[in-house]
Amino acid sequence: MKATLCPGCYRPVYESSSSHTLIGAGPMPVIGLCRLCAEGTTLRSLRQADVPVDPQQRAVLETVAAVA
Ligand SMILES: [Zn+2]
């Protein structure tokens, strides 16, 4: 099975579980998010932990949060 890295958290995501997470309504199409990122759980966790986040990773997660 082919796996890609989730653009929001860099965990491997298998195609069969990411097919429903195509998000293209925002300024930046986001493909292949894991379930946690698609639901916004990852962004909430990062904010609660108050840890530095890679700017590109944050942009992906905030795009998802804006359209979810
Ligand atoms: Zn993720």
PDB file of the backbone (N, CA, C, O) and the ligand in Angstrom, with CONECT records:
HET     ZN  A 101       1
ATOM      1  N   MET A   1       0.857  -1.192   0.000  1.00  0.00           N
ATOM      2  CA  MET A   1       0.000   0.000   0.000  1.00  0.00           C
ATOM      3  C   MET A   1       0.892   1.242   0.000  1.00  0.00           C
ATOM      4  O   MET A   1       1.913   1.290   0.686  1.00  0.00           O
ATOM      5  N   LYS A   2       0.497   2.218  -0.762  1.00  0.00           N
ATOM      6  CA  LYS A   2       1.300   3.423  -0.891  1.00  0.00           C
ATOM      7  C   LYS A   2       0.955   4.416   0.217  1.00  0.00           C
ATOM      8  O   LYS A   2      -0.217   4.645   0.514  1.00  0.00           O
ATOM      9  N   ALA A   3       1.962   4.988   0.809  1.00  0.00           N
ATOM     10  CA  ALA A   3       1.736   5.952   1.876  1.00  0.00           C
ATOM     11  C   ALA A   3       2.386   7.279   1.520  1.00  0.00           C
ATOM     12  O   ALA A   3       3.463   7.322   0.925  1.00  0.00           O
ATOM     13  N   THR A   4       1.722   8.347   1.891  1.00  0.00           N
ATOM     14  CA  THR A   4       2.306   9.675   1.731  1.00  0.00           C
ATOM     15  C   THR A   4       2.361  10.332   3.099  1.00  0.00           C
ATOM     16  O   THR A   4       1.659   9.919   4.022  1.00  0.00           O
ATOM     17  N   LEU A   5       3.193  11.350   3.229  1.00  0.00           N
ATOM     18  CA  LEU A   5       3.265  12.047   4.504  1.00  0.00           C
ATOM     19  C   LEU A   5       2.165  13.088   4.574  1.00  0.00           C
ATOM     20  O   LEU A   5       1.946  13.851   3.633  1.00  0.00           O
ATOM     21  N   CYS A   6       1.491  13.106   5.684  1.00  0.00           N
ATOM     22  CA  CYS A   6       0.465  14.114   5.901  1.00  0.00           C
ATOM     23  C   CYS A   6       1.127  15.494   5.899  1.00  0.00           C
ATOM     24  O   CYS A   6       2.111  15.699   6.609  1.00  0.00           O
ATOM     25  N   PRO A   7       0.603  16.449   5.109  1.00  0.00           N
ATOM     26  CA  PRO A   7       1.236  17.767   5.060  1.00  0.00           C
ATOM     27  C   PRO A   7       1.058  18.564   6.352  1.00  0.00           C
ATOM     28  O   PRO A   7       1.734  19.573   6.553  1.00  0.00           O
ATOM     29  N   GLY A   8       0.174  18.128   7.211  1.00  0.00           N
ATOM     30  CA  GLY A   8      -0.055  18.862   8.441  1.00  0.00           C
ATOM     31  C   GLY A   8       0.801  18.398   9.601  1.00  0.00           C
ATOM     32  O   GLY A   8       1.175  19.201  10.455  1.00  0.00           O
ATOM     33  N   CYS A   9       1.115  17.117   9.643  1.00  0.00           N
ATOM     34  CA  CYS A   9       1.846  16.610  10.807  1.00  0.00           C
ATOM     35  C   CYS A   9       2.977  15.675  10.425  1.00  0.00           C
ATOM     36  O   CYS A   9       3.731  15.224  11.287  1.00  0.00           O
ATOM     37  N   TYR A  10       3.101  15.379   9.129  1.00  0.00           N
ATOM     38  CA  TYR A  10       4.198  14.561   8.613  1.00  0.00           C
ATOM     39  C   TYR A  10       4.140  13.110   9.069  1.00  0.00           C
ATOM     40  O   TYR A  10       5.140  12.395   9.008  1.00  0.00           O
ATOM     41  N   ARG A  11       2.994  12.683   9.518  1.00  0.00           N
ATOM     42  CA  ARG A  11       2.820  11.256   9.765  1.00  0.00           C
ATOM     43  C   ARG A  11       2.460  10.581   8.451  1.00  0.00           C
ATOM     44  O   ARG A  11       1.821  11.202   7.602  1.00  0.00           O
ATOM     45  N   PRO A  12       2.850   9.329   8.260  1.00  0.00           N
ATOM     46  CA  PRO A  12       2.471   8.638   7.031  1.00  0.00           C
ATOM     47  C   PRO A  12       0.967   8.386   6.980  1.00  0.00           C
ATOM     48  O   PRO A  12       0.344   7.991   7.966  1.00  0.00           O
ATOM     49  N   VAL A  13       0.414   8.628   5.806  1.00  0.00           N
ATOM     50  CA  VAL A  13      -1.026   8.425   5.611  1.00  0.00           C
ATOM     51  C   VAL A  13      -1.202   7.486   4.424  1.00  0.00           C
ATOM     52  O   VAL A  13      -0.575   7.665   3.380  1.00  0.00           O
ATOM     53  N   TYR A  14      -2.048   6.497   4.591  1.00  0.00           N
ATOM     54  CA  TYR A  14      -2.309   5.569   3.501  1.00  0.00           C
ATOM     55  C   TYR A  14      -3.476   6.070   2.672  1.00  0.00           C
ATOM     56  O   TYR A  14      -4.440   6.636   3.187  1.00  0.00           O
ATOM     57  N   GLU A  15      -3.359   5.846   1.385  1.00  0.00           N
ATOM     58  CA  GLU A  15      -4.347   6.416   0.474  1.00  0.00           C
ATOM     59  C   GLU A  15      -5.768   6.029   0.840  1.00  0.00           C
ATOM     60  O   GLU A  15      -6.692   6.831   0.706  1.00  0.00           O
ATOM     61  N   SER A  16      -5.940   4.807   1.299  1.00  0.00           N
ATOM     62  CA  SER A  16      -7.293   4.340   1.579  1.00  0.00           C
ATOM     63  C   SER A  16      -7.940   5.138   2.705  1.00  0.00           C
ATOM     64  O   SER A  16      -9.166   5.221   2.781  1.00  0.00           O
ATOM     65  N   SER A  17      -7.124   5.725   3.580  1.00  0.00           N
ATOM     66  CA  SER A  17      -7.698   6.453   4.707  1.00  0.00           C
ATOM     67  C   SER A  17      -7.659   7.960   4.487  1.00  0.00           C
ATOM     68  O   SER A  17      -8.146   8.718   5.326  1.00  0.00           O
ATOM     69  N   SER A  18      -7.089   8.403   3.377  1.00  0.00           N
ATOM     70  CA  SER A  18      -7.001   9.838   3.157  1.00  0.00           C
ATOM     71  C   SER A  18      -7.848  10.285   1.976  1.00  0.00           C
ATOM     72  O   SER A  18      -7.859  11.467   1.632  1.00  0.00           O
ATOM     73  N   SER A  19      -8.561   9.346   1.352  1.00  0.00           N
ATOM     74  CA  SER A  19      -9.286   9.693   0.132  1.00  0.00           C
ATOM     75  C   SER A  19     -10.381  10.711   0.411  1.00  0.00           C
ATOM     76  O   SER A  19     -10.799  11.431  -0.496  1.00  0.00           O
ATOM     77  N   HIS A  20     -10.848  10.782   1.636  1.00  0.00           N
ATOM     78  CA  HIS A  20     -11.941  11.687   1.953  1.00  0.00           C
ATOM     79  C   HIS A  20     -11.435  13.035   2.461  1.00  0.00           C
ATOM     80  O   HIS A  20     -12.232  13.891   2.845  1.00  0.00           O
ATOM     81  N   THR A  21     -10.127  13.226   2.466  1.00  0.00           N
ATOM     82  CA  THR A  21      -9.590  14.426   3.095  1.00  0.00           C
ATOM     83  C   THR A  21      -9.064  15.431   2.079  1.00  0.00           C
ATOM     84  O   THR A  21      -8.270  16.307   2.421  1.00  0.00           O
ATOM     85  N   LEU A  22      -9.503  15.308   0.839  1.00  0.00           N
ATOM     86  CA  LEU A  22      -9.144  16.337  -0.133  1.00  0.00           C
ATOM     87  C   LEU A  22      -9.885  17.627   0.208  1.00  0.00           C
ATOM     88  O   LEU A  22     -11.114  17.658   0.261  1.00  0.00           O
ATOM     89  N   ILE A  23      -9.126  18.674   0.435  1.00  0.00           N
ATOM     90  CA  ILE A  23      -9.726  19.956   0.794  1.00  0.00           C
ATOM     91  C   ILE A  23      -9.226  20.985  -0.202  1.00  0.00           C
ATOM     92  O   ILE A  23      -8.057  21.369  -0.161  1.00  0.00           O
ATOM     93  N   GLY A  24     -10.093  21.437  -1.095  1.00  0.00           N
ATOM     94  CA  GLY A  24      -9.637  22.312  -2.165  1.00  0.00           C
ATOM     95  C   GLY A  24     -10.351  23.638  -2.189  1.00  0.00           C
ATOM     96  O   GLY A  24     -10.209  24.392  -3.152  1.00  0.00           O
ATOM     97  N   ALA A  25     -11.127  23.952  -1.145  1.00  0.00           N
ATOM     98  CA  ALA A  25     -11.920  25.166  -1.165  1.00  0.00           C
ATOM     99  C   ALA A  25     -11.120  26.388  -0.732  1.00  0.00           C
ATOM    100  O   ALA A  25     -11.521  27.520  -1.005  1.00  0.00           O
ATOM    101  N   GLY A  26     -10.007  26.172  -0.067  1.00  0.00           N
ATOM    102  CA  GLY A  26      -9.215  27.288   0.430  1.00  0.00           C
ATOM    103  C   GLY A  26      -8.290  27.823  -0.636  1.00  0.00           C
ATOM    104  O   GLY A  26      -8.328  27.383  -1.785  1.00  0.00           O
ATOM    105  N   PRO A  27      -7.457  28.774  -0.252  1.00  0.00           N
ATOM    106  CA  PRO A  27      -6.501  29.345  -1.207  1.00  0.00           C
ATOM    107  C   PRO A  27      -5.458  28.332  -1.642  1.00  0.00           C
ATOM    108  O   PRO A  27      -4.801  28.515  -2.667  1.00  0.00           O
ATOM    109  N   MET A  28      -5.303  27.283  -0.882  1.00  0.00           N
ATOM    110  CA  MET A  28      -4.264  26.296  -1.154  1.00  0.00           C
ATOM    111  C   MET A  28      -4.873  24.907  -1.043  1.00  0.00           C
ATOM    112  O   MET A  28      -5.253  24.486   0.049  1.00  0.00           O
ATOM    113  N   PRO A  29      -4.969  24.196  -2.148  1.00  0.00           N
ATOM    114  CA  PRO A  29      -5.528  22.840  -2.062  1.00  0.00           C
ATOM    115  C   PRO A  29      -4.692  21.960  -1.159  1.00  0.00           C
ATOM    116  O   PRO A  29      -3.463  21.977  -1.226  1.00  0.00           O
ATOM    117  N   VAL A  30      -5.345  21.206  -0.331  1.00  0.00           N
ATOM    118  CA  VAL A  30      -4.653  20.340   0.607  1.00  0.00           C
ATOM    119  C   VAL A  30      -5.099  18.911   0.346  1.00  0.00           C
ATOM    120  O   VAL A  30      -6.294  18.615   0.350  1.00  0.00           O
ATOM    121  N   ILE A  31      -4.158  18.044   0.126  1.00  0.00           N
ATOM    122  CA  ILE A  31      -4.465  16.659  -0.215  1.00  0.00           C
ATOM    123  C   ILE A  31      -3.733  15.734   0.731  1.00  0.00           C
ATOM    124  O   ILE A  31      -2.580  15.980   1.085  1.00  0.00           O
ATOM    125  N   GLY A  32      -4.390  14.686   1.133  1.00  0.00           N
ATOM    126  CA  GLY A  32      -3.713  13.623   1.852  1.00  0.00           C
ATOM    127  C   GLY A  32      -3.548  13.857   3.337  1.00  0.00           C
ATOM    128  O   GLY A  32      -2.657  13.289   3.968  1.00  0.00           O
ATOM    129  N   LEU A  33      -4.400  14.687   3.891  1.00  0.00           N
ATOM    130  CA  LEU A  33      -4.309  14.893   5.334  1.00  0.00           C
ATOM    131  C   LEU A  33      -4.754  13.648   6.089  1.00  0.00           C
ATOM    132  O   LEU A  33      -5.618  12.898   5.633  1.00  0.00           O
ATOM    133  N   CYS A  34      -4.150  13.449   7.240  1.00  0.00           N
ATOM    134  CA  CYS A  34      -4.631  12.388   8.110  1.00  0.00           C
ATOM    135  C   CYS A  34      -5.920  12.864   8.785  1.00  0.00           C
ATOM    136  O   CYS A  34      -6.287  14.036   8.705  1.00  0.00           O
ATOM    137  N   ARG A  35      -6.584  11.939   9.439  1.00  0.00           N
ATOM    138  CA  ARG A  35      -7.875  12.266  10.037  1.00  0.00           C
ATOM    139  C   ARG A  35      -7.741  13.358  11.100  1.00  0.00           C
ATOM    140  O   ARG A  35      -8.580  14.256  11.175  1.00  0.00           O
ATOM    141  N   LEU A  36      -6.700  13.284  11.911  1.00  0.00           N
ATOM    142  CA  LEU A  36      -6.543  14.249  12.995  1.00  0.00           C
ATOM    143  C   LEU A  36      -6.392  15.671  12.456  1.00  0.00           C
ATOM    144  O   LEU A  36      -6.949  16.617  13.013  1.00  0.00           O
ATOM    145  N   CYS A  37      -5.631  15.811  11.367  1.00  0.00           N
ATOM    146  CA  CYS A  37      -5.446  17.133  10.797  1.00  0.00           C
ATOM    147  C   CYS A  37      -6.725  17.611  10.109  1.00  0.00           C
ATOM    148  O   CYS A  37      -7.087  18.783  10.205  1.00  0.00           O
ATOM    149  N   ALA A  38      -7.398  16.707   9.422  1.00  0.00           N
ATOM    150  CA  ALA A  38      -8.624  17.074   8.728  1.00  0.00           C
ATOM    151  C   ALA A  38      -9.688  17.554   9.709  1.00  0.00           C
ATOM    152  O   ALA A  38     -10.509  18.407   9.375  1.00  0.00           O
ATOM    153  N   GLU A  39      -9.669  17.003  10.917  1.00  0.00           N
ATOM    154  CA  GLU A  39     -10.653  17.385  11.928  1.00  0.00           C
ATOM    155  C   GLU A  39     -10.226  18.626  12.708  1.00  0.00           C
ATOM    156  O   GLU A  39     -11.025  19.204  13.446  1.00  0.00           O
ATOM    157  N   GLY A  40      -8.980  19.032  12.547  1.00  0.00           N
ATOM    158  CA  GLY A  40      -8.484  20.182  13.294  1.00  0.00           C
ATOM    159  C   GLY A  40      -7.881  19.811  14.631  1.00  0.00           C
ATOM    160  O   GLY A  40      -7.459  20.683  15.390  1.00  0.00           O
ATOM    161  N   THR A  41      -7.837  18.524  14.923  1.00  0.00           N
ATOM    162  CA  THR A  41      -7.305  18.085  16.214  1.00  0.00           C
ATOM    163  C   THR A  41      -5.828  18.422  16.346  1.00  0.00           C
ATOM    164  O   THR A  41      -5.369  18.812  17.420  1.00  0.00           O
ATOM    165  N   THR A  42      -5.089  18.272  15.265  1.00  0.00           N
ATOM    166  CA  THR A  42      -3.658  18.546  15.330  1.00  0.00           C
ATOM    167  C   THR A  42      -3.399  20.016  15.629  1.00  0.00           C
ATOM    168  O   THR A  42      -2.537  20.344  16.445  1.00  0.00           O
ATOM    169  N   LEU A  43      -4.138  20.898  14.976  1.00  0.00           N
ATOM    170  CA  LEU A  43      -3.935  22.328  15.199  1.00  0.00           C
ATOM    171  C   LEU A  43      -4.264  22.696  16.647  1.00  0.00           C
ATOM    172  O   LEU A  43      -3.541  23.468  17.276  1.00  0.00           O
ATOM    173  N   ARG A  44      -5.352  22.144  17.165  1.00  0.00           N
ATOM    174  CA  ARG A  44      -5.717  22.427  18.558  1.00  0.00           C
ATOM    175  C   ARG A  44      -4.638  21.949  19.513  1.00  0.00           C
ATOM    176  O   ARG A  44      -4.289  22.639  20.471  1.00  0.00           O
ATOM    177  N   SER A  45      -4.111  20.755  19.239  1.00  0.00           N
ATOM    178  CA  SER A  45      -3.073  20.202  20.110  1.00  0.00           C
ATOM    179  C   SER A  45      -1.829  21.069  20.090  1.00  0.00           C
ATOM    180  O   SER A  45      -1.212  21.314  21.127  1.00  0.00           O
ATOM    181  N   LEU A  46      -1.463  21.531  18.899  1.00  0.00           N
ATOM    182  CA  LEU A  46      -0.269  22.359  18.785  1.00  0.00           C
ATOM    183  C   LEU A  46      -0.465  23.676  19.516  1.00  0.00           C
ATOM    184  O   LEU A  46       0.458  24.173  20.162  1.00  0.00           O
ATOM    185  N   ARG A  47      -1.659  24.244  19.419  1.00  0.00           N
ATOM    186  CA  ARG A  47      -1.918  25.516  20.097  1.00  0.00           C
ATOM    187  C   ARG A  47      -1.907  25.340  21.610  1.00  0.00           C
ATOM    188  O   ARG A  47      -1.389  26.188  22.336  1.00  0.00           O
ATOM    189  N   GLN A  48      -2.472  24.251  22.075  1.00  0.00           N
ATOM    190  CA  GLN A  48      -2.506  24.007  23.517  1.00  0.00           C
ATOM    191  C   GLN A  48      -1.099  23.778  24.052  1.00  0.00           C
ATOM    192  O   GLN A  48      -0.764  24.215  25.153  1.00  0.00           O
ATOM    193  N   ALA A  49      -0.283  23.092  23.264  1.00  0.00           N
ATOM    194  CA  ALA A  49       1.077  22.785  23.710  1.00  0.00           C
ATOM    195  C   ALA A  49       1.987  24.000  23.584  1.00  0.00           C
ATOM    196  O   ALA A  49       3.059  24.052  24.186  1.00  0.00           O
ATOM    197  N   ASP A  50       1.542  24.990  22.785  1.00  0.00           N
ATOM    198  CA  ASP A  50       2.315  26.207  22.594  1.00  0.00           C
ATOM    199  C   ASP A  50       3.744  25.895  22.149  1.00  0.00           C
ATOM    200  O   ASP A  50       4.712  26.417  22.701  1.00  0.00           O
ATOM    201  N   VAL A  51       3.848  25.046  21.158  1.00  0.00           N
ATOM    202  CA  VAL A  51       5.161  24.683  20.631  1.00  0.00           C
ATOM    203  C   VAL A  51       5.348  25.350  19.279  1.00  0.00           C
ATOM    204  O   VAL A  51       4.376  25.600  18.566  1.00  0.00           O
ATOM    205  N   PRO A  52       6.598  25.641  18.921  1.00  0.00           N
ATOM    206  CA  PRO A  52       6.836  26.214  17.606  1.00  0.00           C
ATOM    207  C   PRO A  52       6.435  25.240  16.505  1.00  0.00           C
ATOM    208  O   PRO A  52       6.712  24.043  16.581  1.00  0.00           O
ATOM    209  N   VAL A  53       5.784  25.771  15.491  1.00  0.00           N
ATOM    210  CA  VAL A  53       5.318  24.942  14.396  1.00  0.00           C
ATOM    211  C   VAL A  53       5.957  25.439  13.106  1.00  0.00           C
ATOM    212  O   VAL A  53       6.064  26.643  12.876  1.00  0.00           O
ATOM    213  N   ASP A  54       6.369  24.516  12.289  1.00  0.00           N
ATOM    214  CA  ASP A  54       6.898  24.866  10.982  1.00  0.00           C
ATOM    215  C   ASP A  54       5.887  25.743  10.242  1.00  0.00           C
ATOM    216  O   ASP A  54       4.709  25.392  10.174  1.00  0.00           O
ATOM    217  N   PRO A  55       6.323  26.875   9.688  1.00  0.00           N
ATOM    218  CA  PRO A  55       5.371  27.810   9.061  1.00  0.00           C
ATOM    219  C   PRO A  55       4.533  27.166   7.970  1.00  0.00           C
ATOM    220  O   PRO A  55       3.343  27.458   7.845  1.00  0.00           O
ATOM    221  N   GLN A  56       5.139  26.303   7.190  1.00  0.00           N
ATOM    222  CA  GLN A  56       4.362  25.660   6.128  1.00  0.00           C
ATOM    223  C   GLN A  56       3.337  24.706   6.718  1.00  0.00           C
ATOM    224  O   GLN A  56       2.210  24.608   6.233  1.00  0.00           O
ATOM    225  N   GLN A  57       3.736  24.012   7.760  1.00  0.00           N
ATOM    226  CA  GLN A  57       2.817  23.097   8.426  1.00  0.00           C
ATOM    227  C   GLN A  57       1.642  23.877   9.029  1.00  0.00           C
ATOM    228  O   GLN A  57       0.491  23.457   8.916  1.00  0.00           O
ATOM    229  N   ARG A  58       1.936  25.000   9.662  1.00  0.00           N
ATOM    230  CA  ARG A  58       0.881  25.809  10.259  1.00  0.00           C
ATOM    231  C   ARG A  58      -0.063  26.336   9.187  1.00  0.00           C
ATOM    232  O   ARG A  58      -1.277  26.385   9.385  1.00  0.00           O
ATOM    233  N   ALA A  59       0.508  26.735   8.038  1.00  0.00           N
ATOM    234  CA  ALA A  59      -0.326  27.246   6.952  1.00  0.00           C
ATOM    235  C   ALA A  59      -1.303  26.184   6.477  1.00  0.00           C
ATOM    236  O   ALA A  59      -2.466  26.477   6.201  1.00  0.00           O
ATOM    237  N   VAL A  60      -0.828  24.959   6.383  1.00  0.00           N
ATOM    238  CA  VAL A  60      -1.705  23.863   5.965  1.00  0.00           C
ATOM    239  C   VAL A  60      -2.829  23.679   6.973  1.00  0.00           C
ATOM    240  O   VAL A  60      -3.999  23.588   6.602  1.00  0.00           O
ATOM    241  N   LEU A  61      -2.469  23.624   8.238  1.00  0.00           N
ATOM    242  CA  LEU A  61      -3.463  23.352   9.272  1.00  0.00           C
ATOM    243  C   LEU A  61      -4.479  24.489   9.381  1.00  0.00           C
ATOM    244  O   LEU A  61      -5.661  24.251   9.628  1.00  0.00           O
ATOM    245  N   GLU A  62      -4.011  25.728   9.196  1.00  0.00           N
ATOM    246  CA  GLU A  62      -4.937  26.850   9.307  1.00  0.00           C
ATOM    247  C   GLU A  62      -5.839  26.925   8.083  1.00  0.00           C
ATOM    248  O   GLU A  62      -6.981  27.374   8.177  1.00  0.00           O
ATOM    249  N   THR A  63      -5.329  26.487   6.933  1.00  0.00           N
ATOM    250  CA  THR A  63      -6.185  26.394   5.755  1.00  0.00           C
ATOM    251  C   THR A  63      -7.313  25.414   6.003  1.00  0.00           C
ATOM    252  O   THR A  63      -8.467  25.679   5.665  1.00  0.00           O
ATOM    253  N   VAL A  64      -6.977  24.292   6.589  1.00  0.00           N
ATOM    254  CA  VAL A  64      -7.987  23.288   6.888  1.00  0.00           C
ATOM    255  C   VAL A  64      -9.005  23.842   7.889  1.00  0.00           C
ATOM    256  O   VAL A  64     -10.212  23.665   7.720  1.00  0.00           O
ATOM    257  N   ALA A  65      -8.509  24.512   8.928  1.00  0.00           N
ATOM    258  CA  ALA A  65      -9.394  25.038   9.959  1.00  0.00           C
ATOM    259  C   ALA A  65     -10.341  26.072   9.366  1.00  0.00           C
ATOM    260  O   ALA A  65     -11.482  26.199   9.810  1.00  0.00           O
ATOM    261  N   ALA A  66      -9.871  26.814   8.358  1.00  0.00           N
ATOM    262  CA  ALA A  66     -10.690  27.878   7.785  1.00  0.00           C
ATOM    263  C   ALA A  66     -11.829  27.331   6.948  1.00  0.00           C
ATOM    264  O   ALA A  66     -12.876  27.969   6.840  1.00  0.00           O
ATOM    265  N   VAL A  67     -11.646  26.174   6.361  1.00  0.00           N
ATOM    266  CA  VAL A  67     -12.666  25.648   5.460  1.00  0.00           C
ATOM    267  C   VAL A  67     -13.464  24.520   6.098  1.00  0.00           C
ATOM    268  O   VAL A  67     -14.494  24.117   5.558  1.00  0.00           O
ATOM    269  N   ALA A  68     -13.023  24.017   7.204  1.00  0.00           N
ATOM    270  CA  ALA A  68     -13.704  22.880   7.824  1.00  0.00           C
ATOM    271  C   ALA A  68     -15.057  23.304   8.396  1.00  0.00           C
ATOM    272  O   ALA A  68     -15.776  22.478   8.958  1.00  0.00           O
TER     273      ALA A  68
HETATM  274 ZN    ZN A 101      -1.805  14.967   9.924  1.00  0.00          ZN2+
END
